[in-house]
């Protein structure tokens, strides 16, 4: 089941990726980044942002995208 708490705005997604809001809008429009419409607002799951980063990972010196802890990992932090 997908957890919908913690949805973020396009502005916050842009801030996290270090890009402009228009870049986020283009990614959504092109189907590269999943988003939800909540009335007039567009919201993004942080998980979808992480998945986008994983799909566009560049091999080499770039650091890997950390995975989100699963429920079973809670005691291992």
N, CA, C, O and CB atoms as a CASP TS submission, in Angstrom:
PFRMAT TS
TARGET T0000
AUTHOR 0000-0000-0000
METHOD Language model
MODEL 1
PARENT N/A
ATOM      1  N   UNK     1       0.842  -1.178   0.000  1.00  0.00           N
ATOM      2  CA  UNK     1       0.000   0.000   0.000  1.00  0.00           C
ATOM      3  C   UNK     1       0.889   1.242   0.000  1.00  0.00           C
ATOM      4  O   UNK     1       1.902   1.277   0.698  1.00  0.00           O
ATOM      5  CB  UNK     1      -0.959  -0.003   1.220  1.00  0.00           C
ATOM      6  N   UNK     2       0.526   2.240  -0.759  1.00  0.00           N
ATOM      7  CA  UNK     2       1.292   3.474  -0.851  1.00  0.00           C
ATOM      8  C   UNK     2       0.875   4.410   0.274  1.00  0.00           C
ATOM      9  O   UNK     2      -0.316   4.600   0.522  1.00  0.00           O
ATOM     10  CB  UNK     2       1.094   4.148  -2.230  1.00  0.00           C
ATOM     11  N   UNK     3       1.850   4.990   0.948  1.00  0.00           N
ATOM     12  CA  UNK     3       1.592   5.952   2.020  1.00  0.00           C
ATOM     13  C   UNK     3       1.545   7.349   1.417  1.00  0.00           C
ATOM     14  O   UNK     3       2.508   7.781   0.783  1.00  0.00           O
ATOM     15  CB  UNK     3       2.682   5.863   3.137  1.00  0.00           C
ATOM     16  N   UNK     4       0.438   8.057   1.605  1.00  0.00           N
ATOM     17  CA  UNK     4       0.258   9.362   0.984  1.00  0.00           C
ATOM     18  C   UNK     4       0.604  10.521   1.906  1.00  0.00           C
ATOM     19  O   UNK     4       0.558  11.673   1.475  1.00  0.00           O
ATOM     20  CB  UNK     4      -1.152   9.504   0.517  1.00  0.00           C
ATOM     21  N   UNK     5       0.946  10.254   3.149  1.00  0.00           N
ATOM     22  CA  UNK     5       1.349  11.342   4.028  1.00  0.00           C
ATOM     23  C   UNK     5       2.717  11.834   3.582  1.00  0.00           C
ATOM     24  O   UNK     5       3.542  11.056   3.103  1.00  0.00           O
ATOM     25  CB  UNK     5       1.374  10.888   5.522  1.00  0.00           C
ATOM     26  N   UNK     6       2.946  13.110   3.738  1.00  0.00           N
ATOM     27  CA  UNK     6       4.247  13.648   3.385  1.00  0.00           C
ATOM     28  C   UNK     6       4.379  14.037   1.931  1.00  0.00           C
ATOM     29  O   UNK     6       5.493  14.229   1.445  1.00  0.00           O
ATOM     30  CB  UNK     6       5.291  12.669   3.717  1.00  0.00           C
ATOM     31  N   UNK     7       3.246  14.159   1.211  1.00  0.00           N
ATOM     32  CA  UNK     7       3.316  14.631  -0.166  1.00  0.00           C
ATOM     33  C   UNK     7       4.021  15.977  -0.193  1.00  0.00           C
ATOM     34  O   UNK     7       3.833  16.797   0.706  1.00  0.00           O
ATOM     35  CB  UNK     7       1.902  14.737  -0.795  1.00  0.00           C
ATOM     36  N   UNK     8       4.827  16.209  -1.212  1.00  0.00           N
ATOM     37  CA  UNK     8       5.557  17.466  -1.309  1.00  0.00           C
ATOM     38  C   UNK     8       5.108  18.245  -2.538  1.00  0.00           C
ATOM     39  O   UNK     8       4.579  17.676  -3.493  1.00  0.00           O
ATOM     40  CB  UNK     8       7.071  17.212  -1.360  1.00  0.00           C
ATOM     41  N   UNK     9       5.327  19.539  -2.497  1.00  0.00           N
ATOM     42  CA  UNK     9       4.952  20.421  -3.602  1.00  0.00           C
ATOM     43  C   UNK     9       6.002  20.351  -4.713  1.00  0.00           C
ATOM     44  O   UNK     9       7.090  19.805  -4.532  1.00  0.00           O
ATOM     45  CB  UNK     9       4.789  21.879  -3.103  1.00  0.00           C
ATOM     46  N   UNK    10       5.646  20.915  -5.857  1.00  0.00           N
ATOM     47  CA  UNK    10       6.605  21.010  -6.959  1.00  0.00           C
ATOM     48  C   UNK    10       7.806  21.852  -6.532  1.00  0.00           C
ATOM     49  O   UNK    10       8.947  21.560  -6.887  1.00  0.00           O
ATOM     50  CB  UNK    10       5.936  21.617  -8.220  1.00  0.00           C
ATOM     51  N   UNK    11       7.523  22.900  -5.765  1.00  0.00           N
ATOM     52  CA  UNK    11       8.608  23.776  -5.296  1.00  0.00           C
ATOM     53  C   UNK    11       9.593  23.003  -4.424  1.00  0.00           C
ATOM     54  O   UNK    11      10.807  23.140  -4.575  1.00  0.00           O
ATOM     55  CB  UNK    11       8.036  24.975  -4.509  1.00  0.00           C
ATOM     56  N   UNK    12       9.055  22.178  -3.499  1.00  0.00           N
ATOM     57  CA  UNK    12       9.917  21.394  -2.624  1.00  0.00           C
ATOM     58  C   UNK    12      10.680  20.338  -3.423  1.00  0.00           C
ATOM     59  O   UNK    12      11.861  20.106  -3.162  1.00  0.00           O
ATOM     60  CB  UNK    12       9.089  20.728  -1.514  1.00  0.00           C
ATOM     61  N   UNK    13      10.029  19.701  -4.385  1.00  0.00           N
ATOM     62  CA  UNK    13      10.714  18.716  -5.231  1.00  0.00           C
ATOM     63  C   UNK    13      11.852  19.387  -5.995  1.00  0.00           C
ATOM     64  O   UNK    13      12.942  18.827  -6.107  1.00  0.00           O
ATOM     65  CB  UNK    13       9.719  18.051  -6.220  1.00  0.00           C
ATOM     66  N   UNK    14      11.601  20.574  -6.515  1.00  0.00           N
ATOM     67  CA  UNK    14      12.635  21.321  -7.245  1.00  0.00           C
ATOM     68  C   UNK    14      13.795  21.662  -6.321  1.00  0.00           C
ATOM     69  O   UNK    14      14.959  21.553  -6.707  1.00  0.00           O
ATOM     70  CB  UNK    14      12.048  22.611  -7.859  1.00  0.00           C
ATOM     71  N   UNK    15      13.474  22.073  -5.106  1.00  0.00           N
ATOM     72  CA  UNK    15      14.524  22.405  -4.136  1.00  0.00           C
ATOM     73  C   UNK    15      15.383  21.187  -3.828  1.00  0.00           C
ATOM     74  O   UNK    15      16.610  21.277  -3.773  1.00  0.00           O
ATOM     75  CB  UNK    15      13.908  22.953  -2.840  1.00  0.00           C
ATOM     76  N   UNK    16      14.723  20.044  -3.627  1.00  0.00           N
ATOM     77  CA  UNK    16      15.466  18.819  -3.292  1.00  0.00           C
ATOM     78  C   UNK    16      16.369  18.373  -4.431  1.00  0.00           C
ATOM     79  O   UNK    16      17.449  17.834  -4.190  1.00  0.00           O
ATOM     80  CB  UNK    16      14.499  17.695  -2.937  1.00  0.00           C
ATOM     81  N   UNK    17      15.940  18.592  -5.667  1.00  0.00           N
ATOM     82  CA  UNK    17      16.756  18.188  -6.817  1.00  0.00           C
ATOM     83  C   UNK    17      17.718  19.278  -7.273  1.00  0.00           C
ATOM     84  O   UNK    17      18.610  19.024  -8.083  1.00  0.00           O
ATOM     85  CB  UNK    17      15.861  17.797  -7.970  1.00  0.00           C
ATOM     86  N   UNK    18      17.542  20.482  -6.760  1.00  0.00           N
ATOM     87  CA  UNK    18      18.403  21.581  -7.167  1.00  0.00           C
ATOM     88  C   UNK    18      18.108  22.071  -8.573  1.00  0.00           C
ATOM     89  O   UNK    18      19.013  22.477  -9.302  1.00  0.00           O
ATOM     90  CB  UNK    18      19.837  21.165  -7.073  1.00  0.00           C
ATOM     91  N   UNK    19      16.831  22.030  -8.953  1.00  0.00           N
ATOM     92  CA  UNK    19      16.394  22.486 -10.278  1.00  0.00           C
ATOM     93  C   UNK    19      15.240  23.473 -10.102  1.00  0.00           C
ATOM     94  O   UNK    19      14.780  23.709  -8.985  1.00  0.00           O
ATOM     95  CB  UNK    19      15.961  21.276 -11.181  1.00  0.00           C
ATOM     96  N   UNK    20      14.780  24.043 -11.211  1.00  0.00           N
ATOM     97  CA  UNK    20      13.651  24.959 -11.164  1.00  0.00           C
ATOM     98  C   UNK    20      12.314  24.227 -11.194  1.00  0.00           C
ATOM     99  O   UNK    20      12.238  23.052 -11.555  1.00  0.00           O
ATOM    100  CB  UNK    20      13.728  25.930 -12.317  1.00  0.00           C
ATOM    101  N   UNK    21      11.263  24.944 -10.806  1.00  0.00           N
ATOM    102  CA  UNK    21       9.916  24.343 -10.830  1.00  0.00           C
ATOM    103  C   UNK    21       9.503  23.951 -12.228  1.00  0.00           C
ATOM    104  O   UNK    21       8.776  22.973 -12.399  1.00  0.00           O
ATOM    105  CB  UNK    21       8.890  25.304 -10.250  1.00  0.00           C
ATOM    106  N   UNK    22       9.951  24.697 -13.250  1.00  0.00           N
ATOM    107  CA  UNK    22       9.584  24.345 -14.626  1.00  0.00           C
ATOM    108  C   UNK    22      10.175  23.000 -15.035  1.00  0.00           C
ATOM    109  O   UNK    22       9.580  22.268 -15.827  1.00  0.00           O
ATOM    110  CB  UNK    22      10.052  25.432 -15.595  1.00  0.00           C
ATOM    111  N   UNK    23      11.344  22.680 -14.494  1.00  0.00           N
ATOM    112  CA  UNK    23      11.938  21.370 -14.763  1.00  0.00           C
ATOM    113  C   UNK    23      11.067  20.276 -14.173  1.00  0.00           C
ATOM    114  O   UNK    23      10.834  19.251 -14.813  1.00  0.00           O
ATOM    115  CB  UNK    23      13.369  21.285 -14.191  1.00  0.00           C
ATOM    116  N   UNK    24      10.587  20.489 -12.956  1.00  0.00           N
ATOM    117  CA  UNK    24       9.698  19.507 -12.322  1.00  0.00           C
ATOM    118  C   UNK    24       8.418  19.368 -13.135  1.00  0.00           C
ATOM    119  O   UNK    24       7.955  18.252 -13.370  1.00  0.00           O
ATOM    120  CB  UNK    24       9.368  19.917 -10.862  1.00  0.00           C
ATOM    121  N   UNK    25       7.846  20.479 -13.564  1.00  0.00           N
ATOM    122  CA  UNK    25       6.621  20.428 -14.381  1.00  0.00           C
ATOM    123  C   UNK    25       6.846  19.653 -15.668  1.00  0.00           C
ATOM    124  O   UNK    25       5.982  18.887 -16.094  1.00  0.00           O
ATOM    125  CB  UNK    25       6.136  21.843 -14.710  1.00  0.00           C
ATOM    126  N   UNK    26       8.000  19.849 -16.286  1.00  0.00           N
ATOM    127  CA  UNK    26       8.306  19.136 -17.528  1.00  0.00           C
ATOM    128  C   UNK    26       8.461  17.637 -17.259  1.00  0.00           C
ATOM    129  O   UNK    26       7.976  16.815 -18.037  1.00  0.00           O
ATOM    130  CB  UNK    26       9.595  19.701 -18.176  1.00  0.00           C
ATOM    131  N   UNK    27       9.125  17.282 -16.175  1.00  0.00           N
ATOM    132  CA  UNK    27       9.273  15.867 -15.833  1.00  0.00           C
ATOM    133  C   UNK    27       7.909  15.215 -15.614  1.00  0.00           C
ATOM    134  O   UNK    27       7.683  14.080 -16.035  1.00  0.00           O
ATOM    135  CB  UNK    27      10.146  15.707 -14.577  1.00  0.00           C
ATOM    136  N   UNK    28       7.008  15.931 -14.960  1.00  0.00           N
ATOM    137  CA  UNK    28       5.660  15.410 -14.730  1.00  0.00           C
ATOM    138  C   UNK    28       4.922  15.287 -16.062  1.00  0.00           C
ATOM    139  O   UNK    28       4.330  14.249 -16.357  1.00  0.00           O
ATOM    140  CB  UNK    28       4.873  16.326 -13.753  1.00  0.00           C
ATOM    141  N   UNK    29       4.962  16.347 -16.857  1.00  0.00           N
ATOM    142  CA  UNK    29       4.269  16.349 -18.154  1.00  0.00           C
ATOM    143  C   UNK    29       4.775  15.231 -19.060  1.00  0.00           C
ATOM    144  O   UNK    29       3.989  14.604 -19.770  1.00  0.00           O
ATOM    145  CB  UNK    29       4.448  17.702 -18.851  1.00  0.00           C
ATOM    146  N   UNK    30       6.092  14.979 -19.038  1.00  0.00           N
ATOM    147  CA  UNK    30       6.689  13.950 -19.892  1.00  0.00           C
ATOM    148  C   UNK    30       6.522  12.541 -19.328  1.00  0.00           C
ATOM    149  O   UNK    30       6.946  11.569 -19.953  1.00  0.00           O
ATOM    150  CB  UNK    30       8.158  14.242 -20.091  1.00  0.00           C
ATOM    151  N   UNK    31       5.907  12.426 -18.149  1.00  0.00           N
ATOM    152  CA  UNK    31       5.669  11.109 -17.554  1.00  0.00           C
ATOM    153  C   UNK    31       6.878  10.520 -16.859  1.00  0.00           C
ATOM    154  O   UNK    31       6.872   9.334 -16.530  1.00  0.00           O
ATOM    155  CB  UNK    31       5.210  10.164 -18.601  1.00  0.00           C
ATOM    156  N   UNK    32       7.911  11.306 -16.624  1.00  0.00           N
ATOM    157  CA  UNK    32       9.115  10.801 -15.958  1.00  0.00           C
ATOM    158  C   UNK    32       9.000  10.862 -14.439  1.00  0.00           C
ATOM    159  O   UNK    32       9.707  10.145 -13.730  1.00  0.00           O
ATOM    160  CB  UNK    32      10.332  11.592 -16.410  1.00  0.00           C
ATOM    161  N   UNK    33       8.117  11.710 -13.943  1.00  0.00           N
ATOM    162  CA  UNK    33       7.929  11.867 -12.506  1.00  0.00           C
ATOM    163  C   UNK    33       6.428  11.833 -12.233  1.00  0.00           C
ATOM    164  O   UNK    33       5.665  12.635 -12.772  1.00  0.00           O
ATOM    165  CB  UNK    33       8.581  13.200 -11.979  1.00  0.00           C
ATOM    166  N   UNK    34       6.022  10.891 -11.388  1.00  0.00           N
ATOM    167  CA  UNK    34       4.608  10.739 -11.064  1.00  0.00           C
ATOM    168  C   UNK    34       4.175  11.822 -10.084  1.00  0.00           C
ATOM    169  O   UNK    34       4.921  12.178  -9.172  1.00  0.00           O
ATOM    170  CB  UNK    34       4.329   9.340 -10.479  1.00  0.00           C
ATOM    171  N   UNK    35       2.972  12.340 -10.276  1.00  0.00           N
ATOM    172  CA  UNK    35       2.439  13.379  -9.399  1.00  0.00           C
ATOM    173  C   UNK    35       0.936  13.198  -9.254  1.00  0.00           C
ATOM    174  O   UNK    35       0.302  12.490 -10.035  1.00  0.00           O
ATOM    175  CB  UNK    35       2.767  14.790  -9.945  1.00  0.00           C
ATOM    176  N   UNK    36       0.384  13.845  -8.249  1.00  0.00           N
ATOM    177  CA  UNK    36      -1.042  13.789  -7.951  1.00  0.00           C
ATOM    178  C   UNK    36      -1.616  15.194  -7.935  1.00  0.00           C
ATOM    179  O   UNK    36      -0.963  16.136  -7.485  1.00  0.00           O
ATOM    180  CB  UNK    36      -1.298  13.085  -6.605  1.00  0.00           C
ATOM    181  N   UNK    37      -2.827  15.328  -8.423  1.00  0.00           N
ATOM    182  CA  UNK    37      -3.520  16.609  -8.341  1.00  0.00           C
ATOM    183  C   UNK    37      -4.438  16.560  -7.118  1.00  0.00           C
ATOM    184  O   UNK    37      -5.270  15.662  -6.988  1.00  0.00           O
ATOM    185  CB  UNK    37      -4.333  16.913  -9.660  1.00  0.00           C
ATOM    186  N   UNK    38      -4.277  17.521  -6.242  1.00  0.00           N
ATOM    187  CA  UNK    38      -5.129  17.681  -5.074  1.00  0.00           C
ATOM    188  C   UNK    38      -5.804  19.036  -5.251  1.00  0.00           C
ATOM    189  O   UNK    38      -5.248  20.076  -4.900  1.00  0.00           O
ATOM    190  CB  UNK    38      -4.309  17.587  -3.704  1.00  0.00           C
ATOM    191  N   UNK    39      -7.027  18.999  -5.808  1.00  0.00           N
ATOM    192  CA  UNK    39      -7.731  20.209  -6.253  1.00  0.00           C
ATOM    193  C   UNK    39      -6.863  20.931  -7.266  1.00  0.00           C
ATOM    194  O   UNK    39      -6.650  20.420  -8.366  1.00  0.00           O
ATOM    195  CB  UNK    39      -8.074  21.146  -5.049  1.00  0.00           C
ATOM    196  N   UNK    40      -6.358  22.109  -6.921  1.00  0.00           N
ATOM    197  CA  UNK    40      -5.541  22.851  -7.888  1.00  0.00           C
ATOM    198  C   UNK    40      -4.042  22.637  -7.670  1.00  0.00           C
ATOM    199  O   UNK    40      -3.227  23.093  -8.471  1.00  0.00           O
ATOM    200  CB  UNK    40      -5.860  24.336  -7.805  1.00  0.00           C
ATOM    201  N   UNK    41      -3.681  21.947  -6.591  1.00  0.00           N
ATOM    202  CA  UNK    41      -2.268  21.742  -6.266  1.00  0.00           C
ATOM    203  C   UNK    41      -1.756  20.430  -6.855  1.00  0.00           C
ATOM    204  O   UNK    41      -2.488  19.443  -6.931  1.00  0.00           O
ATOM    205  CB  UNK    41      -2.060  21.752  -4.744  1.00  0.00           C
ATOM    206  N   UNK    42      -0.509  20.433  -7.264  1.00  0.00           N
ATOM    207  CA  UNK    42       0.171  19.223  -7.726  1.00  0.00           C
ATOM    208  C   UNK    42       1.101  18.781  -6.605  1.00  0.00           C
ATOM    209  O   UNK    42       1.888  19.578  -6.094  1.00  0.00           O
ATOM    210  CB  UNK    42       0.963  19.468  -9.075  1.00  0.00           C
ATOM    211  N   UNK    43       1.009  17.514  -6.225  1.00  0.00           N
ATOM    212  CA  UNK    43       1.826  16.982  -5.147  1.00  0.00           C
ATOM    213  C   UNK    43       2.561  15.730  -5.602  1.00  0.00           C
ATOM    214  O   UNK    43       2.096  15.000  -6.478  1.00  0.00           O
ATOM    215  CB  UNK    43       0.965  16.678  -3.921  1.00  0.00           C
ATOM    216  N   UNK    44       3.720  15.498  -4.989  1.00  0.00           N
ATOM    217  CA  UNK    44       4.615  14.411  -5.373  1.00  0.00           C
ATOM    218  C   UNK    44       4.963  13.608  -4.129  1.00  0.00           C
ATOM    219  O   UNK    44       5.200  14.169  -3.059  1.00  0.00           O
ATOM    220  CB  UNK    44       5.902  14.955  -6.067  1.00  0.00           C
ATOM    221  N   UNK    45       4.991  12.298  -4.283  1.00  0.00           N
ATOM    222  CA  UNK    45       5.444  11.437  -3.191  1.00  0.00           C
ATOM    223  C   UNK    45       6.972  11.468  -3.141  1.00  0.00           C
ATOM    224  O   UNK    45       7.617  11.335  -4.181  1.00  0.00           O
ATOM    225  CB  UNK    45       4.922   9.972  -3.374  1.00  0.00           C
ATOM    226  N   UNK    46       7.562  11.642  -1.963  1.00  0.00           N
ATOM    227  CA  UNK    46       9.024  11.579  -1.871  1.00  0.00           C
ATOM    228  C   UNK    46       9.576  10.276  -2.448  1.00  0.00           C
ATOM    229  O   UNK    46      10.664  10.272  -3.024  1.00  0.00           O
ATOM    230  CB  UNK    46       9.464  11.727  -0.417  1.00  0.00           C
ATOM    231  N   UNK    47       8.846   9.174  -2.301  1.00  0.00           N
ATOM    232  CA  UNK    47       9.265   7.896  -2.875  1.00  0.00           C
ATOM    233  C   UNK    47       9.396   7.995  -4.393  1.00  0.00           C
ATOM    234  O   UNK    47      10.338   7.450  -4.969  1.00  0.00           O
ATOM    235  CB  UNK    47       8.267   6.789  -2.501  1.00  0.00           C
ATOM    236  N   UNK    48       8.462   8.686  -5.046  1.00  0.00           N
ATOM    237  CA  UNK    48       8.543   8.846  -6.496  1.00  0.00           C
ATOM    238  C   UNK    48       9.750   9.690  -6.891  1.00  0.00           C
ATOM    239  O   UNK    48      10.355   9.454  -7.937  1.00  0.00           O
ATOM    240  CB  UNK    48       7.260   9.483  -7.034  1.00  0.00           C
ATOM    241  N   UNK    49      10.100  10.659  -6.072  1.00  0.00           N
ATOM    242  CA  UNK    49      11.292  11.469  -6.327  1.00  0.00           C
ATOM    243  C   UNK    49      12.543  10.600  -6.221  1.00  0.00           C
ATOM    244  O   UNK    49      13.434  10.687  -7.066  1.00  0.00           O
ATOM    245  CB  UNK    49      11.373  12.658  -5.334  1.00  0.00           C
ATOM    246  N   UNK    50      12.611   9.762  -5.186  1.00  0.00           N
ATOM    247  CA  UNK    50      13.751   8.840  -5.038  1.00  0.00           C
ATOM    248  C   UNK    50      13.823   7.867  -6.199  1.00  0.00           C
ATOM    249  O   UNK    50      14.907   7.589  -6.712  1.00  0.00           O
ATOM    250  CB  UNK    50      13.652   8.064  -3.718  1.00  0.00           C
ATOM    251  N   UNK    51      12.668   7.344  -6.621  1.00  0.00           N
ATOM    252  CA  UNK    51      12.658   6.412  -7.755  1.00  0.00           C
ATOM    253  C   UNK    51      13.141   7.086  -9.032  1.00  0.00           C
ATOM    254  O   UNK    51      13.854   6.471  -9.826  1.00  0.00           O
ATOM    255  CB  UNK    51      11.253   5.846  -7.967  1.00  0.00           C
ATOM    256  N   UNK    52      12.760   8.340  -9.236  1.00  0.00           N
ATOM    257  CA  UNK    52      13.240   9.082 -10.396  1.00  0.00           C
ATOM    258  C   UNK    52      14.772   9.175 -10.352  1.00  0.00           C
ATOM    259  O   UNK    52      15.444   8.951 -11.359  1.00  0.00           O
ATOM    260  CB  UNK    52      12.602  10.502 -10.443  1.00  0.00           C
ATOM    261  N   UNK    53      15.306   9.505  -9.187  1.00  0.00           N
ATOM    262  CA  UNK    53      16.762   9.611  -9.052  1.00  0.00           C
ATOM    263  C   UNK    53      17.448   8.279  -9.305  1.00  0.00           C
ATOM    264  O   UNK    53      18.494   8.239  -9.953  1.00  0.00           O
ATOM    265  CB  UNK    53      17.129  10.122  -7.668  1.00  0.00           C
ATOM    266  N   UNK    54      16.885   7.202  -8.810  1.00  0.00           N
ATOM    267  CA  UNK    54      17.473   5.876  -9.053  1.00  0.00           C
ATOM    268  C   UNK    54      17.504   5.550 -10.545  1.00  0.00           C
ATOM    269  O   UNK    54      18.489   5.005 -11.043  1.00  0.00           O
ATOM    270  CB  UNK    54      16.684   4.792  -8.297  1.00  0.00           C
ATOM    271  N   UNK    55      16.429   5.881 -11.254  1.00  0.00           N
ATOM    272  CA  UNK    55      16.385   5.586 -12.690  1.00  0.00           C
ATOM    273  C   UNK    55      17.394   6.407 -13.479  1.00  0.00           C
ATOM    274  O   UNK    55      17.781   6.017 -14.581  1.00  0.00           O
ATOM    275  CB  UNK    55      14.992   5.841 -13.232  1.00  0.00           C
ATOM    276  N   UNK    56      17.825   7.536 -12.930  1.00  0.00           N
ATOM    277  CA  UNK    56      18.737   8.418 -13.647  1.00  0.00           C
ATOM    278  C   UNK    56      20.111   8.488 -12.995  1.00  0.00           C
ATOM    279  O   UNK    56      20.850   9.458 -13.167  1.00  0.00           O
ATOM    280  CB  UNK    56      18.147   9.802 -13.739  1.00  0.00           C
ATOM    281  N   UNK    57      20.438   7.447 -12.248  1.00  0.00           N
ATOM    282  CA  UNK    57      21.729   7.358 -11.579  1.00  0.00           C
ATOM    283  C   UNK    57      22.839   7.295 -12.620  1.00  0.00           C
ATOM    284  O   UNK    57      22.735   6.554 -13.598  1.00  0.00           O
ATOM    285  CB  UNK    57      21.784   6.126 -10.647  1.00  0.00           C
ATOM    286  N   UNK    58      23.898   8.067 -12.415  1.00  0.00           N
ATOM    287  CA  UNK    58      25.048   8.079 -13.308  1.00  0.00           C
ATOM    288  C   UNK    58      26.188   7.335 -12.620  1.00  0.00           C
ATOM    289  O   UNK    58      26.590   7.687 -11.511  1.00  0.00           O
ATOM    290  CB  UNK    58      25.467   9.542 -13.680  1.00  0.00           C
ATOM    291  N   UNK    59      26.702   6.309 -13.284  1.00  0.00           N
ATOM    292  CA  UNK    59      27.826   5.545 -12.730  1.00  0.00           C
ATOM    293  C   UNK    59      29.067   6.419 -12.692  1.00  0.00           C
ATOM    294  O   UNK    59      29.200   7.359 -13.476  1.00  0.00           O
ATOM    295  CB  UNK    59      28.093   4.263 -13.561  1.00  0.00           C
ATOM    296  N   UNK    60      29.963   6.110 -11.787  1.00  0.00           N
ATOM    297  CA  UNK    60      31.210   6.856 -11.699  1.00  0.00           C
ATOM    298  C   UNK    60      31.401   7.413 -10.316  1.00  0.00           C
ATOM    299  O   UNK    60      31.233   6.704  -9.323  1.00  0.00           O
ATOM    300  CB  UNK    60      31.242   7.974 -12.720  1.00  0.00           C
ATOM    301  N   UNK    61      31.749   8.677 -10.242  1.00  0.00           N
ATOM    302  CA  UNK    61      32.056   9.305  -8.960  1.00  0.00           C
ATOM    303  C   UNK    61      30.826   9.749  -8.189  1.00  0.00           C
ATOM    304  O   UNK    61      30.937  10.129  -7.023  1.00  0.00           O
ATOM    305  CB  UNK    61      32.944  10.479  -9.179  1.00  0.00           C
ATOM    306  N   UNK    62      29.659   9.710  -8.810  1.00  0.00           N
ATOM    307  CA  UNK    62      28.443  10.159  -8.134  1.00  0.00           C
ATOM    308  C   UNK    62      28.090   9.192  -7.009  1.00  0.00           C
ATOM    309  O   UNK    62      28.226   7.977  -7.156  1.00  0.00           O
ATOM    310  CB  UNK    62      27.267  10.278  -9.135  1.00  0.00           C
ATOM    311  N   UNK    63      27.641   9.736  -5.895  1.00  0.00           N
ATOM    312  CA  UNK    63      27.229   8.908  -4.760  1.00  0.00           C
ATOM    313  C   UNK    63      25.869   8.284  -5.056  1.00  0.00           C
ATOM    314  O   UNK    63      25.018   8.941  -5.656  1.00  0.00           O
ATOM    315  CB  UNK    63      27.175   9.744  -3.449  1.00  0.00           C
ATOM    316  N   UNK    64      25.639   7.034  -4.652  1.00  0.00           N
ATOM    317  CA  UNK    64      24.344   6.401  -4.885  1.00  0.00           C
ATOM    318  C   UNK    64      23.245   7.072  -4.076  1.00  0.00           C
ATOM    319  O   UNK    64      23.505   7.672  -3.033  1.00  0.00           O
ATOM    320  CB  UNK    64      24.410   4.918  -4.543  1.00  0.00           C
ATOM    321  N   UNK    65      22.033   6.968  -4.558  1.00  0.00           N
ATOM    322  CA  UNK    65      20.877   7.518  -3.859  1.00  0.00           C
ATOM    323  C   UNK    65      20.555   6.585  -2.702  1.00  0.00           C
ATOM    324  O   UNK    65      20.368   5.388  -2.919  1.00  0.00           O
ATOM    325  CB  UNK    65      19.643   7.686  -4.819  1.00  0.00           C
ATOM    326  N   UNK    66      20.485   7.104  -1.471  1.00  0.00           N
ATOM    327  CA  UNK    66      20.189   6.221  -0.344  1.00  0.00           C
ATOM    328  C   UNK    66      18.765   5.684  -0.434  1.00  0.00           C
ATOM    329  O   UNK    66      17.847   6.390  -0.852  1.00  0.00           O
ATOM    330  CB  UNK    66      20.391   6.961   0.985  1.00  0.00           C
ATOM    331  N   UNK    67      18.596   4.440  -0.040  1.00  0.00           N
ATOM    332  CA  UNK    67      17.254   3.865  -0.069  1.00  0.00           C
ATOM    333  C   UNK    67      16.516   4.252   1.199  1.00  0.00           C
ATOM    334  O   UNK    67      17.122   4.480   2.246  1.00  0.00           O
ATOM    335  CB  UNK    67      17.309   2.326  -0.222  1.00  0.00           C
ATOM    336  N   UNK    68      15.202   4.322   1.088  1.00  0.00           N
ATOM    337  CA  UNK    68      14.373   4.629   2.246  1.00  0.00           C
ATOM    338  C   UNK    68      14.361   3.415   3.161  1.00  0.00           C
ATOM    339  O   UNK    68      14.284   2.286   2.676  1.00  0.00           O
ATOM    340  CB  UNK    68      12.924   5.026   1.821  1.00  0.00           C
ATOM    341  N   UNK    69      14.437   3.619   4.477  1.00  0.00           N
ATOM    342  CA  UNK    69      14.392   2.469   5.381  1.00  0.00           C
ATOM    343  C   UNK    69      13.030   1.801   5.324  1.00  0.00           C
ATOM    344  O   UNK    69      11.998   2.470   5.267  1.00  0.00           O
ATOM    345  CB  UNK    69      14.713   2.896   6.822  1.00  0.00           C
ATOM    346  N   UNK    70      13.039   0.488   5.340  1.00  0.00           N
ATOM    347  CA  UNK    70      11.770  -0.240   5.369  1.00  0.00           C
ATOM    348  C   UNK    70      11.368  -0.409   6.825  1.00  0.00           C
ATOM    349  O   UNK    70      12.142  -0.108   7.733  1.00  0.00           O
ATOM    350  CB  UNK    70      11.881  -1.632   4.643  1.00  0.00           C
ATOM    351  N   UNK    71      10.162  -0.891   7.037  1.00  0.00           N
ATOM    352  CA  UNK    71       9.670  -1.050   8.402  1.00  0.00           C
ATOM    353  C   UNK    71      10.543  -2.001   9.202  1.00  0.00           C
ATOM    354  O   UNK    71      10.665  -1.845  10.417  1.00  0.00           O
ATOM    355  CB  UNK    71       8.236  -1.550   8.392  1.00  0.00           C
ATOM    356  N   UNK    72      11.159  -2.992   8.541  1.00  0.00           N
ATOM    357  CA  UNK    72      12.015  -3.953   9.225  1.00  0.00           C
ATOM    358  C   UNK    72      13.370  -3.370   9.608  1.00  0.00           C
ATOM    359  O   UNK    72      14.081  -3.956  10.424  1.00  0.00           O
ATOM    360  CB  UNK    72      12.215  -5.163   8.357  1.00  0.00           C
ATOM    361  N   UNK    73      13.744  -2.215   9.028  1.00  0.00           N
ATOM    362  CA  UNK    73      15.045  -1.609   9.308  1.00  0.00           C
ATOM    363  C   UNK    73      15.013  -0.672  10.504  1.00  0.00           C
ATOM    364  O   UNK    73      16.057  -0.145  10.887  1.00  0.00           O
ATOM    365  CB  UNK    73      15.531  -0.859   8.099  1.00  0.00           C
ATOM    366  N   UNK    74      13.861  -0.448  11.102  1.00  0.00           N
ATOM    367  CA  UNK    74      13.709   0.579  12.129  1.00  0.00           C
ATOM    368  C   UNK    74      14.675   0.387  13.294  1.00  0.00           C
ATOM    369  O   UNK    74      15.175   1.375  13.832  1.00  0.00           O
ATOM    370  CB  UNK    74      12.287   0.585  12.644  1.00  0.00           C
ATOM    371  N   UNK    75      14.952  -0.836  13.697  1.00  0.00           N
ATOM    372  CA  UNK    75      15.835  -1.077  14.821  1.00  0.00           C
ATOM    373  C   UNK    75      17.298  -1.049  14.456  1.00  0.00           C
ATOM    374  O   UNK    75      18.140  -1.140  15.350  1.00  0.00           O
ATOM    375  CB  UNK    75      15.513  -2.375  15.437  1.00  0.00           C
ATOM    376  N   UNK    76      17.650  -0.928  13.172  1.00  0.00           N
ATOM    377  CA  UNK    76      19.036  -0.987  12.744  1.00  0.00           C
ATOM    378  C   UNK    76      19.678   0.361  12.562  1.00  0.00           C
ATOM    379  O   UNK    76      20.787   0.435  12.032  1.00  0.00           O
ATOM    380  CB  UNK    76      19.133  -1.736  11.490  1.00  0.00           C
ATOM    381  N   UNK    77      19.030   1.437  12.978  1.00  0.00           N
ATOM    382  CA  UNK    77      19.594   2.776  12.755  1.00  0.00           C
ATOM    383  C   UNK    77      20.425   3.228  13.908  1.00  0.00           C
ATOM    384  O   UNK    77      20.971   4.331  13.881  1.00  0.00           O
ATOM    385  CB  UNK    77      18.506   3.779  12.507  1.00  0.00           C
TER
END
